[in-house]
Structures are given as C-alpha cells and as structure tokens.
Amino acid sequence: MKQKINSLNLKKLFPKKLGNQLVKSETFIQFNGIVLNKLEKNNFLKKISYDLKNYKFVKAGAHRKNDWEKGWGENLELIKKKNIVQNFIPKYYLKNNVIRIRNNLVLTKNNSKPEIKILEKILISSLRYVNKYKGHSKIMEFGSGTGYNLLSLAKEKWISSMEPFEWSKSGIKCCNYAGKLCRKIKKANFFDFYKSIFKKKIDNKIILTVAALEQTGKNFSLFLKNCMNKTENCVFVNLEPIQELMPNTKLGKLSKKYAKKRKYLSGFYNYIKKKEKEGKIKILLEIKSQWGSKYLNGPSILIWEKI
Ligand SMILES: C[S@@+](CC[C@H](N)C(=O)[O-])C[C@H]1O[C@@H](n2cnc3c(N)ncnc32)[C@H](O)[C@@H]1O
C-alpha cells in the first residue's frame, strides 16, 4: 500500500515545544505526494550517494556572480513580460519532485511544489515570532534574489517596510519590479557579502537572510562584523542550511556531504555559539531543519540578537 500525503501540518516539522513556540495556530500545507517505501527509499539513498561520489557539483563562491546574473536574468525577462508573483519564483525550486519530510522521502505529485510553500510558512512564522518579541516591523533582506520572499510577505499587515539587498544587477532589477507589486518593498540596494559595509548604523529592524549566507561558505565574517558593529537593537533571522543542525540520519549525513561539496555555509553556527558563550549574542530560537530537497536539508532557523 502506498502512503499518500495531501497535507502537512507545519508544527510536525519541529520538536513539539519549539513547534508550539514558533507556530501559533495549526497551519497546514496542501500538496500531493507519496511516501517512498523502505526499498524505494534505500534505492534513492544509493542514487544520492552515487551522485555525490561521481558528479561535479558547482561550488558556491565569488566566482558564481555571473551565474546569478544569468539565473535572475531569466526571471527578469519573464517579469518584464508579465509582472506577476509567479514569475519571481526561483527556478531551482522547480527542478526536483522528491523532497525530504522528517526522515522520509516523498515523491510529490501534480506539480504541487511543497518546498516553496513550506519555506514561505516557516519564513512568515519566524518573522511573526520576532514581531511579537520585539515589535519590529521593518525588514531588510540580504541576498534577496528576485525579491520573492518579500513578495510572499506582502499580506502581513504588521510589516511596514521591506528593503532588499542583492549583489546581482538582474536580481536588483527584479526586486524593483517586486516593489511595483507591493509598495512596502522599497528600492533595492547593491550589497556584496564579501565587500560591502553597512553605510550607516541600522536600528530597530529585522535583518533577514534566506539561503543567501549559504553562498558565502566560510566567508561570512565581514557580514557578521557589520551585524555586530553597525546595528542597534536589531533581530537577526537566518534561514540557512546549517551543517551542525542537520540530523545524524543517513539522509542528514548525505545532506552534510552535499553542503560540503557545494562549499555552502560552514562555521557560521559555531561562530554564533562562540559569541553567545562570550555573552555578546543571545540566541532566541534555534531549530533544526526537518525537511528539504533531494540532496539538501532545507534551511534551519536561527534567530538571535546582540546583547
Ligand atoms: C539561493 S539564492 C536565495 C535568494 C533569496 N534569498 C531567496 O530565498 O529567494 C542566493 C542569493 O544570494 C545572492 N548572493 C550570493 N553571493 C552573494 C554575495 N557575495 N553578496 C550578496 N548576495 C549574494 C545570490 O545572488 C542570490 O540572490
């Protein structure tokens, strides 16, 4: 018997206590999928192991700027033709039809793309959590891509403004089109994690990254210096693949291997923990990722502030 899924309770993606802290009301994500059985899952795991041994995955880093220009350029062309939210969706979400949910692999059906929906709900829940805690209503997103995350927040009444920061010209242009769909989205700014310094002190804001620091590998220190030295009373929300927070299951281990191969974010979590021990940072919420795509566990949630 195939185990079918047609909805997922968001709370079930987190340990009970943390889930209750993060998600206030029952939130269901509708999608169609079939859970792979033991044999199918084992075969799939073998296939992932094989790929990890044999494929040359593109490594993240400064050399990829043109790739991002090109990728977001494709979205930009679509957006210019028709400025609708759908055209801002990053294409990498549309590639796979197998996702991870807890320790299961799920074959998604009817193009129902739960990854995007799950991330959206997690993003909204994380930001609502910060708003309840501090009352902040202004968001700055760094490495904002096309601005899709910010567009998905458009209906949140408590948000008063959202400012995108991106290093690719095409991404910045997309974000500016996003501003035409939602007036809360301000003019996009150039920002390079490796080189840019915050122009002036930022205060009372939510500083957000979503799968963006991911791209810097071990070179996140300038951005963190900016956060530590050039902000006042801000809360930082990092929804990033954090290797230290990936589970110790076979799936989790393959995910760590993949993150290493791609040279994704590494050392960031330990740095934050070190700063916490030194009494410079308080971690408000830290939640392991329990979902993801074929190769990678999805972003963990790390919410912190300076003290
Ligand atoms: C995986 S995408 C995520 C985009 C967006 N945050 C989202 O979730 O849709 C990574 C983003 O980081 C940006 N990025 C990569 N390296 C960067 C750097 N050094 N400075 C600023 N942005 C960078 C890319 O251009 C891209 O927009």
PDBQT file of the ligand as one rigid body, heavy atoms in Angstrom, charges set to zero:
ROOT
HETATM    1  C1  LIG A 401      19.892  30.682  -3.166  1.00  0.00    +0.000 C 
HETATM    2  S1  LIG A 401      19.655  32.361  -3.604  1.00  0.00    +0.000 S 
HETATM    3  C2  LIG A 401      18.465  32.916  -2.412  1.00  0.00    +0.000 C 
HETATM    4  C3  LIG A 401      17.745  34.145  -2.851  1.00  0.00    +0.000 C 
HETATM    5  C4  LIG A 401      16.659  34.608  -1.907  1.00  0.00    +0.000 C 
HETATM    6  N1  LIG A 401      17.171  34.875  -0.594  1.00  0.00    +0.000 N 
HETATM    7  C5  LIG A 401      15.539  33.604  -1.860  1.00  0.00    +0.000 C 
HETATM    8  O1  LIG A 401      15.438  32.882  -0.854  1.00  0.00    +0.000 OA
HETATM    9  O2  LIG A 401      14.770  33.522  -2.820  1.00  0.00    +0.000 OA
HETATM   10  C6  LIG A 401      21.169  33.093  -3.054  1.00  0.00    +0.000 C 
HETATM   11  C7  LIG A 401      21.220  34.580  -3.243  1.00  0.00    +0.000 C 
HETATM   12  O3  LIG A 401      22.411  35.102  -2.676  1.00  0.00    +0.000 OA
HETATM   13  C8  LIG A 401      22.960  36.036  -3.588  1.00  0.00    +0.000 C 
HETATM   14  N2  LIG A 401      24.396  36.130  -3.303  1.00  0.00    +0.000 N 
HETATM   15  C9  LIG A 401      25.332  35.189  -3.490  1.00  0.00    +0.000 A 
HETATM   16  N3  LIG A 401      26.536  35.673  -3.129  1.00  0.00    +0.000 NA
HETATM   17  C10 LIG A 401      26.330  36.943  -2.710  1.00  0.00    +0.000 A 
HETATM   18  C11 LIG A 401      27.195  37.961  -2.238  1.00  0.00    +0.000 A 
HETATM   19  N4  LIG A 401      28.510  37.786  -2.144  1.00  0.00    +0.000 N 
HETATM   20  N5  LIG A 401      26.655  39.149  -1.871  1.00  0.00    +0.000 NA
HETATM   21  C12 LIG A 401      25.309  39.336  -1.978  1.00  0.00    +0.000 A 
HETATM   22  N6  LIG A 401      24.452  38.429  -2.435  1.00  0.00    +0.000 NA
HETATM   23  C13 LIG A 401      24.971  37.233  -2.811  1.00  0.00    +0.000 A 
HETATM   24  C14 LIG A 401      22.652  35.480  -4.943  1.00  0.00    +0.000 C 
HETATM   25  O4  LIG A 401      22.748  36.446  -5.965  1.00  0.00    +0.000 OA
HETATM   26  C15 LIG A 401      21.227  35.009  -4.704  1.00  0.00    +0.000 C 
HETATM   27  O5  LIG A 401      20.329  36.042  -4.888  1.00  0.00    +0.000 OA
ENDROOT
TORSDOF 0
